[in-house]
Amino acid sequence: MIRWILLTILMVVALQAQAFDYTGKFGIGGSIGPDFAGKPFNDAADENANWGAHLRYHFTNKYSFELGYNLHDFDESAINAKVYDLALLYQCGTYARFSPVIGLGLGAVELQNYNPSSFKLGARAILGFEYSLSEYLSAGIRAEYQRIGKMSSSNNSSLRTVNVLTPKFIITWYFGGANDALQEVAAPVKEVVKDVPVVEPEVVTKVEEVKKEPTDSDHDGVMDDEDKCPNTEANVVVNNYGCKKEEKAVVTLNVQFAAGKSIVDSQYDSQVEELAKFMIANPNTKVSIEGHTDNKGKENFNVKLSETRAKAVMEQLVSKYKIEGLRLTSKGFGSATPIADNNTEDGRQKNRRVIAIISE
């Protein structure tokens, strides 16, 4: 009961948080939980605690390989099983820091105190979720099904096949990969100047700043600072933000990303907030968030990365600014539509962007 309460609390908190991208990072961790053996093996042995260790590598944010070690040690039986396997994990979706996980592993099982002692083929199925505590640490709860077969040489027919279900707590620490943090701008060095001559203050006449009146350059009745479709033809009926009914407005959010990453840095919060305020002021609008990348890497990876970036902005609009999810869609275009030269670092940085397409 306590486990399900903790699970519910983690899910609620996770849906309000921002995701972390583990692409290109290694992870090392451990797990622990009780074993529940199935029939007929449980007629000859009782369950005991299971513990394990693993080494993980994320080759994308959703897919990872996990090299695992698990020890199954049973009561009322001298037999124990050491499992060495390689599993492929897939994160089914990204709901802020919360990610459902499924996986399948294959490997060898070393049977000890079993006559004859030998290695058997083992298969492991994984179902659970993980929660990103930080860019370096995640925790989760899993249900793992382990099957050990081909034990027909046993004198006890109940030991010929082992089926074990293990609910367990798992924790992973991540390291390596690209540095997500943006480089800080160095503070200017204050130069101490000695023997500066005293200069008499100069009398300056204060000039009153002339307040600029709002203008409507295309004369459509919408001021330029609120006009999402400038240069509309004369005598055309427009909506509240200066666009014709069939016209779609394009808003560049100027949200840029570090190479291979999909985390929205806090310095771009004002960009996302401005779009949120516009949608609140215009409740009939719908927005499609489009993600784009540079041309580094394989295109199928770039498409998935751009989808993750667009979804990260969309989830921030929903979780932080309470925009209805039905008014938002997201899509990734990879490197198909660059706006700058991909042969320069500055150009590639500009191409790693997110834009918003506004419609009604």
N, C-alpha and C positions, 0 to 999 in steps of 0.2 A: 504493500500500500504506500509506504513512504517513498519507494522508488518511483511510483507513478506520479506522486505529488511533485517530486523533484523534477521529473521529466516535464510535467506541465509548466512549472515555473520557468525552466530553461527555454521552453518553446516560446512562451510569452515574451520573455526578455529578448530572445534572439530576433523576433520579428521586428523589434524596434531598433536594431543595431545595424552597423555597416559591415559589409563583407570584407574578408581579407583574401588576397590572391596568393596561393602557395605555388604557382607555376615555377618550375625550375628549382624548387627547394627540396632538400632531404629532410626526413623526419625520423626520429628515434624515440621509442616509447615502450610502454608495457601495459599489461591488462591482468585483471583478476576477476574470478567469478566461480559460482558453484557448477559442478557437473551433474547432469541428469541423464543417466544411461537408460536406453530403451531395452525392451525385451528382445531376445531372451537373456542378454548379458546381465541385466539387473537382478536376475534370479541368483546369480553367483557372486555378485559384488555390489557394494553400496557406493553411492556417490561421495566425492570429496572435492576439495577446492581445486580449481584449475588456475594456473598462472602462465603468462606468456610474455614474450618480448618480440619487437618487430623493428625493421628498418624499412623506411618508405621513401619513394621518390615520385613527385608529381611532375609528369611530363606535360600535362595541361592542368587547368584549375579543376576540372571535373574527373580526369582519369589519373590513376596512380598505380604503381606496382608496390606490393608489400611483401617483403621477405620475412616470414614468421617462424617463431618457435613457440610451441605450446606443450605443457606437461599435464597429462591426465594421470592422476594417482588415485587408485580406487581402494576403498576400505573392503575388508573381508575377502581380499584377493591379493596375492603377491604381485599380480600383473600391473605394470604401468606402461604408459605409451608416451613416447616423445615424438612430436610431430614437427617435421621440417618441411615447409612448403612455400610456394610462390603464389600470391593471389593478385588478381586484377580487381581494383576497386573503382566504382563509378558513383559519383555524387549526382543523384537523380535531378536535383534542382537546387537553386540557391535562393533561400529566403533570408536575406541579410546574413547573419552569422550561422544560421541553422541550415544544415544540409542532410537530407536523407541519403543513406549509403547502402549500396548492394555490392556483393563481390563473390568471386569464386576462386578457390585455391586448389592446387594439386601438388602433391609431394610425397615424401617418404615418411613412414611411421616406424620408429624403432621400438619393438616390443621387448620389454625386459621381464625376466622371471617367467618367461613363457617357453615351453619346450616344443620345438626348438626355438631359441632366440633368433630373430630374423627381422629384416626390413619388409614392410608391406606397403602397398599403395594406399594412399589416403586422399580423400576429397573433403573439402570444407566449403560450406555455403555461409554467406554473411549477409545479415540484414540488420540495420540499425540507423542511428543518426550521429552526427558529430556537430559540436558547437565550437566556433572559433573564439577562444578567450582573448587572443591577441594575434599579431602577425607571426609570432613565434610559438604559440601554444594552442592546442585544441584538445577537447575532451569529448567523450561520447559514451553511449550505451549500445551494446550489440547483442544480438542473438546469433550464435554460431552453431551450425550443425556439422558434426564430424563423423565420417563413416570410415571404418577400417574393415576391410574384407579379406578374403582368401586365407582364412585361419583354419581351414578344414583339417589340418594335421593335429589339432587339439583333441585330446581324449575326452574332453567335456564339450558336448554339442552346444551348450549354452554360450561357449566362448568362441564359437567359430566366426561370429560377426559382432562388431562393436558399433553401436549407434549412440552418439552422445550429443545432447543439446546443452549449450552453455550460454546463459545470459551473463554478460560481463561488462565491467567498467573499463574503459580504455583511455589512455592519455598519450599525446604525441608532442614532442618538442621539435620545432623546425629550425633549420639552419641552412646557410649557403644561399645560392641564388642571387639575383640582382638586388641591389640596394633600393628599397622602396622609397626611402626618405629623400626628399628634395634637398639639394644642397643649400645651406644657409648662406645668405649674403654677408660677407665679412663687414664688420662695423668699421667705419672710417677711423683712421688713426688721427688722434688729436695732436697737432704739432704745437709745441710750446715755443713761442716767439719771444725773445728777450729784447729789452731796450726798444720797445715800440714807441715812437714819438707820439705825444699827446696831440690829438687833432681836435680843434674846436668843432663842436657840433654844428652841422649845417641846417639852417632853417628850411624846412620843406613844406610847401603849401599842399595841404591834403586835397586831393581831387576826389570828389564824390563819384563812386562807381555808377555808371549808367546801367540800370536794370534792363536787360534785354527782353523785349516783348516776345511772347510766343508767336511763331509764324506758321502759316499753312501754305507751303510752297506750291502744292498742286491744286489748291483751292477745292478740296473735296469735303471741307468741314471738319477735318480731323487735324489737330496740331502735329507738327513734324515730330516732336518728341514722343508721341503716342502712335504715329502712323507706321504700321507694319508693312504697308505696300506703297512706298513713295512713287511719285510720278504717275499717279492714276490719271487717265484721260478726263477731260472736262465733261461736265454734265452726266457723270456716271454715278449711279446710286451705290454707296459703299456702306459697310457695317461700322460698328463702333470703333474698330481699330484700323479703318482706312482701306479695306480690301473689298473688291467686288465679291458677290455671293459665290461665284464659281472659282474664285481665286484663292490659292493657298499661300499663306505667309511663311517665310523661312526665317527662323531666328537662330543665329549662331551663338551657342552658349559659351564659347571660348573655354570649355572644360577640356584640358589637355591631360595626358597621362604619361607616366614613365614607361619606357619600353617594356612590352610584355605584361603590363599591369593593368588592373581594372578598378583600382581604388580611387574614389573621388576625394581629392585633397581638400582640406578645409578652406584653403585660399580661394576656392571656386564656389563657396556656399552662396555668395552674393549673386552669382550668375543663375544658380538654380532657384534662389529665392525670388529673383525678378520674374522668372517664368511662372512660378507658383502664384505670385501676386496678380499677374496678368490673367491666369486661368480663373482665379477667384473672382476677379472683376468682370470676367466674361464667361459666365457659367455654361453657355451653350457651345463653347469651343471644345474641340478634341485635339490632342497633340500626339504626333508620332515621333518618338525619340530614335534618331538614327546614329549608329556608331560607325566610326571609320578608323583605319589603321594606316601605318606606313607600309612599304613593300618589303620589309625585312621578314624572313621566315616563309614557311609554306602558306599558301593562300587559304587552305581549309582551316588551318590554325588561326589565321588572321580573321576569317569570318566569325569563328566561334568567339575569339577575343573581342571583336567589335560588338557582337551580340551581348557579351557579358558587360561591356562598358555601358552600352545603352540601357541595359536592365538596371545597372547600378544607379544611374541617374533617375530612372523611372521609380525605383524603389525608394529613393530619397524623397522624391516628390510625394509619394504615398505616405511613408512613415513619418517624415519630419513636418511636412506642410499639409497633410491630410487631404490631398487631392484624390478624388475617387478613381480607383483603379480602372473602372470601365471607360474613363475618358482618356486613357493612356494606352499606347502600344509601343513596342520597341522592336528594332530590327538592326542587324549588323550587315555591313556591306564590304567588310574587309578593306583591301587596298584598291578597290575598283574605281573610286572617284577621288583622286588626289586634288588638292587645291594649291599645292606647292611642290617644289622640286624634291623628289625623293633621293637625289644624289648628294644632298647636303644635310647635315644634322639639323639645322634650323628648319629646313623644309620638311623633314620627316617629323619633327616635333609638331609642326602646324597640322600635318595630316592626321596625327593621332588626336582626334577631336570627336565631339558630339554636337549634333544640331537638332533643332526642334521644328517640325512641320506642323503648322497650325491650320485647322479646318473647322467647319461647323457641320 
